[in-house]
Amino acid sequence: MIDRKIFFDRIRSSVFGGSLKQSQVNGFTAILDAWDDSGLVDLRWLAYMCGTITFETAYTVQPIKEHGGDSYFFRMYDKSGSRPAVAKALGNTTPGDGVKYSGRGFVQLTGRTNYERMSVVTGVDLVANPDLAMQPDIATKILFYGMENGSFTSKKLTDFFNDKTDWVGARKIINGQDKATEIAQLAIKFYEALQN
């Protein structure tokens, strides 16, 4: 079990500039509860997940909806938008799918196919109600499953944290190398906070 007091005391100063909001504590509590229940043991994995969600949620540590409005989501993800090949790859085959299945959660679950897959994982119908991916418990299940199993990009935690440690390369689990160094630095701070 993770010592919550030590963890929160350490990240309060090392990551959050001296203070944590209750909503941030709640977000990390959901993550730590899921970790404690998971049977997973490699704290590098947990640290990287914490660093990722901190960055992906703009430090709110709450599931968020992807930035942009309906016209942006249509353009980016709809079959009739500017990138029909991307829409097809995401499984967005019906007009309106680009908007309906835009990014949500701790790591921006995007596309009808991904909502279908994660419906099976979470046991809730995310296809009929994609906003359920905004609930912390659902977003946490998506985060854990996706990063452990390579559901987002085919890269998974064991590709970067096994007999080696590649904090920067691990960004490929979610999004290529965008902001990889910044997230790696966050993850290292979380890893230090998790050490007893």
C-alpha positions as CSV (number, residue, x, y, z in Angstrom):
1,M,0.0,0.0,0.0
2,I,1.2,3.5,-0.8
3,D,1.7,5.7,2.2
4,R,-0.7,8.5,1.3
5,K,0.6,11.1,3.8
6,I,4.1,10.8,2.6
7,F,3.0,10.8,-1.1
8,F,0.8,13.9,-0.7
9,D,3.4,15.7,1.4
10,R,6.1,15.1,-1.2
11,I,4.1,16.0,-4.3
12,R,2.6,19.0,-2.7
13,S,6.1,20.6,-2.6
14,S,7.9,18.9,-5.6
15,V,5.1,19.0,-8.2
16,F,2.4,21.5,-7.1
17,G,4.3,24.4,-5.7
18,G,3.3,24.0,-2.0
19,S,-0.4,23.4,-2.2
20,L,-2.9,20.8,-3.4
21,K,-6.6,21.4,-4.0
22,Q,-9.1,18.9,-2.7
23,S,-10.0,18.0,-6.3
24,Q,-6.4,17.1,-7.0
25,V,-6.2,15.0,-3.9
26,N,-9.4,13.2,-5.0
27,G,-8.0,12.5,-8.4
28,F,-4.8,11.0,-7.0
29,T,-6.8,9.1,-4.4
30,A,-8.8,7.4,-7.2
31,I,-5.5,6.5,-8.9
32,L,-3.8,5.2,-5.7
33,D,-6.9,3.2,-4.7
34,A,-6.9,1.5,-8.1
35,W,-3.2,0.8,-7.8
36,D,-3.6,-0.7,-4.4
37,D,-6.4,-3.0,-5.8
38,S,-4.5,-3.9,-9.0
39,G,-1.8,-6.2,-7.7
40,L,0.7,-4.2,-9.8
41,V,4.0,-3.6,-8.1
42,D,6.4,-1.6,-10.3
43,L,6.2,1.9,-8.9
44,R,7.8,3.3,-12.1
45,W,4.5,2.4,-13.8
46,L,2.5,4.3,-11.2
47,A,4.8,7.2,-11.3
48,Y,4.6,7.5,-15.0
49,M,0.8,7.3,-14.9
50,C,0.7,10.1,-12.3
51,G,3.0,12.2,-14.4
52,T,1.0,11.6,-17.5
53,I,-2.4,12.5,-16.0
54,T,-0.9,15.5,-14.3
55,F,0.2,16.8,-17.6
56,E,-2.8,15.6,-19.7
57,T,-5.2,17.3,-17.3
58,A,-3.3,20.5,-17.0
59,Y,-2.5,19.8,-13.4
60,T,-6.2,19.5,-12.4
61,V,-5.9,15.7,-11.9
62,Q,-9.5,15.4,-13.0
63,P,-10.8,13.8,-16.2
64,I,-11.2,16.5,-18.8
65,K,-12.7,16.9,-22.3
66,E,-10.4,17.6,-25.1
67,H,-9.9,21.2,-25.8
68,G,-11.8,22.5,-28.8
69,G,-15.4,22.9,-29.9
70,D,-17.7,20.9,-32.1
71,S,-16.3,22.5,-35.4
72,Y,-12.8,21.5,-34.4
73,F,-13.8,17.9,-33.5
74,F,-15.8,17.6,-36.7
75,R,-12.8,18.8,-38.7
76,M,-10.3,16.6,-36.9
77,Y,-12.2,13.4,-36.4
78,D,-15.4,13.2,-38.5
79,K,-15.6,11.2,-41.8
80,S,-16.7,14.3,-43.6
81,G,-14.1,16.5,-41.9
82,S,-10.6,17.4,-43.0
83,R,-9.0,14.1,-42.1
84,P,-11.2,11.2,-43.3
85,A,-8.4,8.7,-43.1
86,V,-7.9,9.6,-39.4
87,A,-11.7,9.3,-38.8
88,K,-11.7,5.9,-40.5
89,A,-8.8,4.7,-38.3
90,L,-10.7,5.8,-35.2
91,G,-13.8,4.0,-36.3
92,N,-15.8,7.2,-36.8
93,T,-17.9,6.0,-39.7
94,T,-21.2,7.8,-39.0
95,P,-21.7,11.5,-39.4
96,G,-21.4,13.2,-36.0
97,D,-19.0,10.5,-34.6
98,G,-16.1,13.0,-34.7
99,V,-17.9,15.3,-32.2
100,K,-19.5,12.5,-30.2
101,Y,-16.3,10.5,-29.7
102,S,-13.8,13.3,-29.2
103,G,-11.3,13.0,-26.4
104,R,-12.3,12.5,-22.7
105,G,-10.8,11.3,-19.5
106,F,-7.3,11.3,-18.0
107,V,-5.7,10.5,-21.3
108,Q,-8.2,11.6,-23.9
109,L,-9.9,8.5,-25.1
110,T,-10.8,9.3,-28.8
111,G,-12.8,7.6,-31.6
112,R,-15.8,5.2,-31.7
113,T,-13.5,2.1,-31.8
114,N,-11.7,3.1,-28.6
115,Y,-15.0,3.9,-26.9
116,E,-16.3,0.4,-27.9
117,R,-13.1,-1.3,-26.6
118,M,-13.2,0.5,-23.3
119,S,-16.9,-0.2,-22.9
120,V,-15.9,-3.9,-22.6
121,V,-13.0,-3.0,-20.2
122,T,-15.1,-0.8,-17.9
123,G,-18.4,-2.6,-18.1
124,V,-20.3,0.6,-19.0
125,D,-21.7,1.6,-22.3
126,L,-19.3,4.4,-23.4
127,V,-20.6,4.2,-26.9
128,A,-24.1,5.3,-25.9
129,N,-22.9,7.7,-23.3
130,P,-19.3,8.8,-24.0
131,D,-19.4,11.3,-21.1
132,L,-19.1,8.4,-18.7
133,A,-15.4,8.5,-19.5
134,M,-15.3,11.7,-17.5
135,Q,-16.1,9.9,-14.3
136,P,-12.9,9.4,-12.2
137,D,-13.4,5.7,-11.6
138,I,-14.1,5.0,-15.3
139,A,-11.2,7.3,-16.4
140,T,-8.9,5.4,-14.0
141,K,-9.9,2.0,-15.5
142,I,-9.2,3.3,-19.0
143,L,-5.9,4.7,-17.9
144,F,-4.7,1.5,-16.2
145,Y,-5.9,-0.9,-18.9
146,G,-4.7,1.3,-21.8
147,M,-1.2,1.9,-20.5
148,E,-0.7,-1.6,-19.3
149,N,-2.0,-3.3,-22.4
150,G,-0.9,-0.8,-25.1
151,S,-4.5,0.1,-26.1
152,F,-3.7,3.7,-27.1
153,T,-0.7,3.4,-29.5
154,S,0.3,-0.3,-29.2
155,K,3.1,0.8,-26.8
156,K,2.7,-0.3,-23.2
157,L,4.4,0.2,-19.8
158,T,6.5,-2.9,-20.0
159,D,8.1,-1.6,-23.2
160,F,9.8,1.2,-21.2
161,F,9.8,0.0,-17.6
162,N,11.1,-3.5,-17.2
163,D,14.8,-4.3,-16.9
164,K,15.3,-0.8,-18.2
165,T,13.9,2.6,-17.4
166,D,13.0,5.0,-20.2
167,W,11.1,7.9,-18.7
168,V,11.3,9.9,-22.0
169,G,10.5,7.1,-24.4
170,A,7.4,6.1,-22.4
171,R,5.5,9.0,-23.9
172,K,5.0,6.8,-26.9
173,I,2.4,4.9,-24.8
174,I,0.1,7.9,-25.2
175,N,1.2,10.4,-27.9
176,G,4.5,10.0,-29.8
177,Q,7.1,12.2,-28.2
178,D,5.0,15.3,-27.6
179,K,6.2,16.9,-24.3
180,A,8.1,13.7,-23.5
181,T,10.8,15.4,-21.5
182,E,8.4,17.5,-19.4
183,I,6.3,14.4,-18.6
184,A,9.4,12.4,-17.8
185,Q,10.5,15.0,-15.3
186,L,7.1,14.9,-13.6
187,A,7.1,11.1,-13.5
188,I,10.6,11.1,-11.8
189,K,9.2,13.5,-9.1
190,F,6.3,11.1,-8.6
191,Y,8.6,8.2,-8.4
192,E,10.7,9.9,-5.8
193,A,7.5,10.7,-3.9
194,L,6.5,7.0,-3.9
195,Q,9.7,5.8,-2.3
196,N,9.4,4.9,1.4
